[in-house]
Amino acid sequence: MDEFFRVDALEYAKFRMGKSYCFRLISDPKQIICCFTLSSDSIRIYDLPNSRKNRMWGITNREKMLSRYPGVLIGRFAVDAKYANQGVGSQALHFIRRWIMEDDAKMANRLAIVDAVNKPEVLHFYEKNGFTPLFSSELQEDLYTKRPLNDADRQDREQHPRHLSTRLMFCDLLTC
């Protein structure tokens, strides 16, 4: 993460791929305790398997059945190791969710989306903070988020599932 925020964050901003932010200590503004990048995203409902499609429409109360629900991707989220396990990450996520839902926000967003590192402690952190995996299993996520497969490729993938490096998770900003 240090490399991203030191080098790549400026390029992301320059090419309008994401805007990075950080929280600093008031007593020592050079000390960054948490960083994150925000960018536009959406979840494409019609690309989901039927059970997930129905679940997403159920979450949104079917008020408007869109093919995509707008969201903000919270990417490159990191807390300095000195402040880990002290609630900083949870406080930062709470701030981000409230910030993007403010009445004077320039864009409307229904979902907060993360592509979480696929490690139990990371997934648990996001679940504890109101996020839900979009797919019920790695296999389902792999089948529906990667390139289209022919029948032979699909059968091979089902028989030999891959371990995904990240898992797509979301929270409904109206309820989390």
Backbone bond lengths (Angstrom), bond angles and torsions (degrees), N, CA, C in turn:
res aa  C-N    CA-C-N  psi(-1)  N-CA   C-N-CA  omega(-1)  CA-C   N-CA-C  phi
1 M - - - 1.443 - - 1.527 111.08 -
2 D 1.333 116.58 -36.74 1.464 118.87 -179.99 1.521 110.41 -55.39
3 E 1.316 116.57 -45.04 1.468 121.94 -179.62 1.526 110.56 -58.77
4 F 1.334 116.57 -44.30 1.462 119.41 -179.05 1.521 110.47 -60.78
5 F 1.326 117.24 -51.06 1.457 119.85 -175.28 1.525 112.39 -71.60
6 R 1.320 117.69 -25.92 1.456 120.72 179.12 1.522 111.53 -80.93
7 V 1.337 117.17 -35.51 1.459 120.75 -171.57 1.531 113.29 -117.12
8 D 1.313 117.16 -56.34 1.457 121.31 -169.66 1.527 115.27 -78.70
9 A 1.321 118.30 -25.87 1.471 120.18 -176.68 1.524 111.62 -58.81
10 L 1.311 117.48 -37.52 1.467 120.30 178.84 1.531 111.19 -66.19
11 E 1.319 116.55 -39.02 1.466 120.32 177.21 1.523 110.73 -66.94
12 Y 1.317 117.48 -41.00 1.465 121.66 176.88 1.525 109.57 -57.13
13 A 1.320 116.69 -45.87 1.463 120.93 -179.41 1.528 110.47 -66.90
14 K 1.308 116.57 -44.50 1.468 121.35 -178.51 1.527 111.14 -57.33
15 F 1.314 116.88 -42.32 1.461 121.11 -177.65 1.534 112.75 -95.89
16 R 1.339 116.13 13.44 1.469 123.09 174.81 1.533 112.54 59.29
17 M 1.325 116.78 38.58 1.465 122.66 179.27 1.522 112.15 -96.70
18 G 1.305 116.95 -15.86 1.460 121.57 179.43 1.514 109.60 172.10
19 K 1.320 115.51 152.29 1.455 120.77 176.25 1.521 108.34 -114.48
20 S 1.315 114.96 131.25 1.460 120.29 -177.42 1.519 110.88 -102.04
21 Y 1.326 114.51 146.67 1.451 122.54 -178.07 1.528 108.22 -136.93
22 C 1.318 115.44 159.56 1.460 118.42 176.09 1.523 110.17 -145.06
23 F 1.307 114.32 155.80 1.455 122.36 171.68 1.521 106.65 -106.05
24 R 1.322 115.42 134.26 1.465 121.60 -178.56 1.526 109.79 -121.11
25 L 1.296 115.51 157.50 1.462 120.27 174.83 1.525 109.50 -70.53
26 I 1.303 117.08 135.54 1.466 120.64 177.14 1.525 109.61 -64.52
27 S 1.332 115.90 -40.61 1.469 120.61 -177.50 1.530 113.29 -73.06
28 D 1.335 117.16 -19.85 1.466 121.48 179.48 1.528 108.30 -149.11
29 P 1.342 117.70 84.09 1.465 121.12 -174.64 1.533 115.37 -59.06
30 K 1.320 117.21 -15.29 1.464 118.97 176.35 1.524 111.51 -76.57
31 Q 1.334 116.58 -17.21 1.462 121.93 -178.54 1.524 110.02 -87.53
32 I 1.323 116.03 107.00 1.466 121.85 177.15 1.526 108.06 -87.55
33 I 1.330 116.29 129.14 1.461 118.57 -179.49 1.522 112.71 -104.97
34 C 1.349 117.19 -21.05 1.464 119.74 -178.26 1.532 108.55 -157.46
35 C 1.326 116.20 140.64 1.469 122.04 177.21 1.517 109.13 -133.48
36 F 1.323 115.58 153.23 1.458 120.46 175.11 1.522 109.45 -158.49
37 T 1.307 115.88 159.29 1.458 122.81 177.18 1.516 107.92 -122.59
38 L 1.328 116.69 138.18 1.457 121.97 177.32 1.527 109.68 -117.01
39 S 1.316 115.33 141.04 1.462 120.91 173.81 1.519 109.08 -151.03
40 S 1.316 115.42 163.29 1.462 120.42 179.43 1.515 110.11 -72.81
41 D 1.320 115.37 148.16 1.459 121.05 179.06 1.521 107.52 -157.62
42 S 1.289 116.08 178.66 1.466 121.48 173.12 1.517 107.99 -160.57
43 I 1.307 114.72 163.19 1.460 120.21 172.44 1.518 105.94 -111.91
44 R 1.325 115.46 122.30 1.461 122.45 -179.29 1.524 109.22 -84.12
45 I 1.294 116.10 105.39 1.456 121.99 -174.45 1.526 112.36 -66.37
46 Y 1.315 117.58 -43.72 1.462 119.77 -175.16 1.528 113.07 -68.27
47 D 1.332 118.01 -15.73 1.459 121.17 177.68 1.522 112.56 -82.75
48 L 1.322 117.07 -8.06 1.466 121.03 -175.96 1.520 111.20 -85.28
49 P 1.331 116.76 155.13 1.467 119.09 171.86 1.532 108.88 -63.12
50 N 1.329 117.07 156.20 1.466 121.72 -173.43 1.520 114.08 -51.81
51 S 1.339 117.67 -43.67 1.468 119.16 -178.30 1.529 111.00 -62.71
52 R 1.315 117.58 -40.34 1.466 121.24 179.48 1.526 110.61 -72.89
53 K 1.317 117.08 -37.90 1.461 121.28 178.43 1.526 109.69 -59.82
54 N 1.331 116.33 -48.00 1.458 120.72 179.06 1.524 111.24 -63.13
55 R 1.329 116.56 -39.04 1.465 120.78 179.01 1.523 110.53 -62.24
56 M 1.337 117.46 -44.05 1.459 120.73 -179.97 1.522 110.92 -65.44
57 W 1.318 117.34 -41.80 1.455 119.57 177.82 1.529 110.23 -66.35
58 G 1.322 117.49 -33.73 1.461 120.58 176.37 1.517 111.99 -65.53
59 I 1.326 116.33 -39.79 1.463 121.36 178.89 1.522 110.46 -63.05
60 T 1.300 116.09 -39.64 1.470 119.99 -176.36 1.520 111.46 -88.84
61 N 1.329 116.72 11.41 1.465 123.47 175.53 1.522 113.29 58.85
62 R 1.280 115.88 17.67 1.468 121.60 178.43 1.522 113.09 52.48
63 E 1.342 116.10 26.99 1.458 118.16 -179.82 1.519 111.70 -65.22
64 K 1.298 116.61 -31.00 1.455 121.94 177.50 1.516 106.04 -155.08
65 M 1.314 116.42 110.02 1.462 119.64 -175.58 1.533 109.23 -83.90
66 L 1.301 114.66 93.09 1.460 122.14 -178.96 1.520 110.40 -93.70
67 S 1.312 116.38 160.46 1.464 119.43 174.53 1.525 110.59 -80.40
68 R 1.323 116.89 -23.40 1.467 122.56 177.49 1.523 108.50 -136.77
69 Y 1.319 115.43 141.73 1.455 119.72 173.57 1.525 107.78 -110.07
70 P 1.341 116.63 126.31 1.460 120.30 -175.50 1.520 112.07 -70.33
71 G 1.317 114.05 145.51 1.451 119.23 179.54 1.505 112.14 -153.59
72 V 1.301 114.09 174.19 1.452 122.49 174.54 1.521 107.14 -114.00
73 L 1.313 115.57 128.09 1.460 120.90 175.14 1.521 108.17 -86.21
74 I 1.313 115.71 119.47 1.458 121.35 174.13 1.523 105.21 -92.19
75 G 1.305 115.12 103.74 1.461 119.34 -175.14 1.512 111.65 -115.89
76 R 1.288 115.71 163.05 1.461 121.98 176.82 1.520 111.37 49.13
77 F 1.293 115.07 48.37 1.462 122.20 -178.56 1.530 108.38 -86.86
78 A 1.335 116.80 124.10 1.465 119.86 -178.05 1.520 111.23 -148.28
79 V 1.309 114.84 144.37 1.461 122.82 174.72 1.520 106.96 -117.07
80 D 1.332 116.36 135.27 1.455 120.64 177.84 1.526 109.27 -56.89
81 A 1.313 116.81 139.63 1.471 122.29 -176.11 1.534 112.37 -55.42
82 K 1.333 117.15 -31.97 1.477 120.08 179.74 1.519 112.31 -65.41
83 Y 1.333 116.88 -20.13 1.466 120.98 -176.42 1.526 112.69 -114.24
84 A 1.321 115.85 9.22 1.466 120.30 179.51 1.527 110.59 -66.26
85 N 1.328 115.58 149.70 1.470 123.02 177.70 1.531 113.33 59.58
86 Q 1.329 116.32 29.96 1.464 121.08 176.86 1.529 111.33 -121.07
87 G 1.328 116.90 10.74 1.461 120.34 178.94 1.519 114.82 88.53
88 V 1.317 117.67 -0.50 1.463 120.95 -178.40 1.525 110.99 -62.60
89 G 1.322 117.40 -44.97 1.465 121.05 -179.77 1.517 111.87 -61.61
90 S 1.312 116.83 -43.66 1.466 120.83 178.57 1.521 110.96 -64.46
91 Q 1.318 117.36 -41.65 1.461 120.62 177.95 1.523 110.76 -63.84
92 A 1.328 116.37 -40.15 1.465 120.45 179.72 1.534 110.76 -65.26
93 L 1.327 117.86 -42.98 1.470 120.36 177.86 1.525 110.86 -62.97
94 H 1.313 116.83 -40.97 1.464 120.68 177.21 1.537 110.09 -60.21
95 F 1.327 116.21 -46.28 1.461 120.81 178.00 1.525 110.67 -59.20
96 I 1.324 117.83 -48.15 1.474 122.13 -177.70 1.522 110.18 -58.95
97 R 1.321 116.83 -48.14 1.469 120.05 -178.93 1.520 111.21 -60.19
98 R 1.307 117.18 -44.69 1.473 120.27 -179.86 1.537 110.57 -67.68
99 W 1.305 117.16 -39.45 1.455 122.82 -178.38 1.529 111.54 -62.31
100 I 1.330 117.44 -44.90 1.465 119.60 -178.25 1.523 112.45 -77.59
101 M 1.331 116.97 -9.76 1.469 120.86 177.68 1.532 112.65 -100.71
102 E 1.316 118.41 0.77 1.459 120.32 -179.64 1.521 110.39 -57.96
103 D 1.319 115.43 146.85 1.466 120.51 -178.46 1.519 112.97 -59.30
104 D 1.331 118.07 -30.68 1.460 119.89 -178.57 1.533 113.22 -94.12
105 A 1.329 117.25 13.25 1.468 120.43 176.14 1.528 108.97 -60.82
106 K 1.307 117.18 144.56 1.456 121.83 -176.68 1.523 113.54 -74.05
107 M 1.325 117.30 -21.71 1.460 121.28 -179.11 1.520 109.84 -131.42
108 A 1.321 114.88 149.54 1.464 119.95 174.77 1.520 108.84 -89.49
109 N 1.304 116.75 136.00 1.459 122.38 177.85 1.509 108.66 -138.28
110 R 1.310 116.05 133.50 1.457 120.90 179.13 1.519 111.82 -95.89
111 L 1.339 116.14 -30.33 1.461 120.60 -172.72 1.518 111.84 -122.85
112 A 1.311 115.80 147.98 1.461 122.35 164.63 1.526 104.42 -104.12
113 I 1.314 116.68 132.14 1.463 122.32 -173.36 1.523 108.78 -125.35
114 V 1.314 116.24 138.61 1.464 121.39 173.22 1.525 108.58 -132.98
115 D 1.303 115.04 148.46 1.455 122.17 172.08 1.521 104.29 -109.30
116 A 1.324 115.78 83.05 1.462 122.97 -168.68 1.519 112.62 -76.58
117 V 1.315 115.67 139.28 1.466 120.76 173.66 1.523 107.63 -55.51
118 N 1.303 116.46 132.21 1.462 122.21 -173.57 1.535 111.50 -82.73
119 K 1.323 114.28 69.20 1.461 122.23 174.71 1.522 106.19 -128.53
120 P 1.324 118.06 141.01 1.471 120.10 -176.37 1.522 114.36 -51.46
121 E 1.330 117.42 -42.71 1.462 119.25 -177.31 1.534 112.07 -67.94
122 V 1.328 117.47 -33.67 1.466 120.97 178.72 1.528 109.96 -73.07
123 L 1.326 116.74 -45.92 1.464 120.44 178.69 1.530 110.67 -60.87
124 H 1.335 116.54 -41.62 1.461 120.81 178.03 1.530 110.97 -61.98
125 F 1.330 116.86 -41.72 1.464 120.90 178.53 1.531 110.56 -56.61
126 Y 1.324 116.40 -49.08 1.467 119.20 -178.63 1.533 111.29 -68.26
127 E 1.331 117.84 -39.84 1.470 119.98 177.55 1.528 110.39 -61.57
128 K 1.326 116.90 -41.54 1.464 122.23 178.39 1.532 110.44 -61.47
129 N 1.329 116.22 -25.59 1.460 121.50 -179.22 1.532 113.03 -101.69
130 G 1.346 116.40 22.99 1.454 121.01 170.93 1.516 117.04 91.01
131 F 1.316 118.24 4.86 1.458 121.22 179.23 1.525 110.41 -90.22
132 T 1.326 115.67 148.83 1.455 123.13 -179.67 1.521 108.53 -127.04
133 P 1.321 118.13 139.14 1.477 118.29 174.31 1.534 109.46 -61.81
134 L 1.321 116.13 137.02 1.464 119.69 178.37 1.523 110.31 -67.72
135 F 1.313 116.91 -34.39 1.463 122.32 -179.93 1.522 109.62 -114.22
136 S 1.319 115.62 147.49 1.466 119.86 -176.35 1.525 113.32 -76.53
137 S 1.322 117.83 -16.70 1.460 119.86 -179.93 1.526 110.02 -147.74
138 E 1.318 115.48 160.27 1.464 120.41 176.03 1.523 110.67 -62.05
139 L 1.328 116.54 -39.80 1.463 120.13 -179.92 1.523 110.51 -60.36
140 Q 1.336 116.62 -47.65 1.463 120.04 -179.74 1.534 110.12 -61.01
141 E 1.322 117.25 -43.26 1.461 120.48 179.18 1.527 110.88 -63.82
142 D 1.310 116.76 -42.66 1.456 121.41 179.21 1.530 111.08 -61.54
143 L 1.318 116.53 -43.98 1.469 120.49 -178.07 1.522 112.56 -66.93
144 Y 1.326 117.34 -34.73 1.462 120.06 -173.81 1.519 115.17 -99.12
145 T 1.317 118.97 -9.50 1.461 119.05 -178.95 1.513 113.54 -112.68
146 K 1.307 117.88 -9.12 1.462 120.76 179.11 1.524 109.49 -97.12
147 R 1.310 115.45 -179.09 1.467 120.32 -177.76 1.526 110.70 -55.08
148 P 1.339 116.80 152.08 1.472 119.32 178.06 1.533 110.88 -57.67
149 L 1.314 115.32 142.37 1.460 120.56 -177.52 1.519 110.76 -113.37
150 N 1.334 114.87 145.25 1.462 117.39 169.23 1.529 107.04 -81.14
151 D 1.318 117.54 173.42 1.467 120.79 -174.89 1.528 112.74 -59.51
152 A 1.342 117.47 -39.68 1.465 120.49 -179.04 1.530 110.96 -66.31
153 D 1.340 116.85 -43.52 1.465 120.64 178.38 1.527 110.93 -63.38
154 R 1.332 116.62 -42.23 1.461 121.16 179.74 1.527 110.04 -61.55
155 Q 1.331 116.99 -45.13 1.459 120.53 -179.16 1.529 110.34 -64.45
156 D 1.334 117.29 -40.62 1.462 120.87 178.36 1.524 110.46 -63.79
157 R 1.331 117.24 -42.93 1.461 121.07 -179.91 1.518 110.71 -65.02
158 E 1.334 117.44 -37.78 1.462 120.42 178.90 1.527 111.32 -67.19
159 Q 1.332 116.64 -35.69 1.464 120.46 -179.88 1.522 112.56 -79.43
160 H 1.327 117.26 -26.48 1.461 122.36 -178.66 1.530 109.27 -131.30
161 P 1.323 116.92 70.73 1.470 119.45 -177.04 1.528 111.69 -62.69
162 R 1.316 114.97 144.77 1.460 121.48 177.62 1.522 109.74 -93.09
163 H 1.310 115.63 153.24 1.460 120.35 172.83 1.524 106.82 -86.87
164 L 1.318 117.09 119.72 1.460 121.19 -179.84 1.522 110.00 -78.98
165 S 1.318 116.67 143.05 1.462 120.26 179.02 1.523 111.25 -77.83
166 T 1.338 117.63 -24.08 1.461 121.48 177.97 1.525 109.33 -137.46
167 R 1.341 115.29 160.49 1.470 122.21 175.80 1.518 108.51 -126.69
168 L 1.313 115.69 134.84 1.458 121.99 179.13 1.524 109.18 -78.90
169 M 1.338 116.42 124.79 1.457 121.95 -179.19 1.528 108.74 -132.32
170 F 1.325 116.34 157.59 1.456 120.25 -179.58 1.520 110.20 -148.75
171 C 1.324 115.27 163.28 1.459 120.58 166.87 1.532 107.37 -139.16
172 D 1.318 114.81 143.82 1.465 122.12 177.37 1.511 106.84 -78.86
173 L 1.318 117.65 116.62 1.454 121.31 -174.73 1.525 113.65 -65.55
174 L 1.316 117.46 -17.01 1.464 119.40 177.46 1.521 112.43 -79.34
175 T 1.331 117.18 -17.91 1.467 119.29 -175.62 1.528 114.53 -123.74
176 C 1.327 118.55 -14.83 1.487 117.33 -177.55 1.509 112.18 -102.46
